[in-house]
Amino acid sequence: MIKKKRTKFKYNLILLNESTLEEVFRIKTSKLTFSLALGIFTILSFTLLSIIIFITPLKHMLPGYADVSVREDVLIEAQRVDSLETLTQHNERQLLIIKNIIADNIKLDSITTLDSTDIEKWNNLPLAAGSNEAAFVKQYEEENAFNVDAYSDYNNSQKQTIVFIAPAIGTINQHFAPDKGLNGITILCPQNTPVLSPQNGHIILTNYHPTQGYTIAIQHSDGYVSIFRQLGEKLCNIGSEVKVGEAIAFAGSKDEKQDSQIQFELWHNGLSINPEDYIVF
């Protein structure tokens, strides 16, 4: 039996000039050589593309590639956004209460602090005192059972956590009387007396009334808000940051021959407090 010899074909790849039919390029190859060349080209192309992707920001576009640090950053930013939204809602509710108070739309008896529900909830939690704490409390109560100063000093220390200065130089002619509708004090001072910010803060309200002049409210730290009424010319705008002792307005009245009267109120966590307990006038 005669065994047929397998013929191996070779191929020529020729490039010709279309106009002159002149040979420009010629390459001789076979199926094996062509397959090897195509495989090597594919591997090199894939390798180069992979290097380009992984050393450039293009890698972040691949699904599921985000590394641990990126995920942690996203989580932290999400928590910050959530905290800012909660704080914004808290401030908006407090500002709404202040605006309603200034407009006399809310009675003092109906005002509750924003955190009253949470405070009541936590105060009602049963907390068991340890033996050392119970012994100390019993000893302290026995030693100070008839010592009034011990309790008054504690109350005074809790009363004020921030120091205020007098908002204007003048004489107090009406004192704090919330039962009579006066939630602050009135200060009698000369025309164009500078009205000062009693502490660092931000302007949260400026309102003008044709007969009562300007009303300005300042948000301070620790939940304090100071409110000024019956002002003349204002020197600040909503959102402005003010420092302690910075002038925010001038005292003024329609009758330039008479002294001006400023109404000054101090609020803490939505409740009016006596400014004379916190400021030396």
HUZIVEN-V912427 format. One record per helix or strand of 2 or more residues. SS is the DSSP state (h for helix, s for strand). FROM is the first residue (numbers start at 1). LEN is the number of residues. If there is no record, write none. Layout:
ss=SS from=FROM len=LEN
ss=SS from=FROM len=LEN
//
This chain:
ss=s from=11 len=6
ss=s from=23 len=7
ss=h from=31 len=24
ss=h from=57 len=5
ss=h from=68 len=35
ss=h from=108 len=3
ss=h from=116 len=8
ss=h from=131 len=13
ss=h from=148 len=12
ss=s from=171 len=4
ss=h from=178 len=3
ss=s from=184 len=6
ss=s from=194 len=3
ss=s from=201 len=9
ss=s from=213 len=7
ss=h from=221 len=3
ss=s from=224 len=11
ss=s from=241 len=2
ss=s from=247 len=5
ss=s from=260 len=9
ss=s from=271 len=3
ss=h from=275 len=3
//
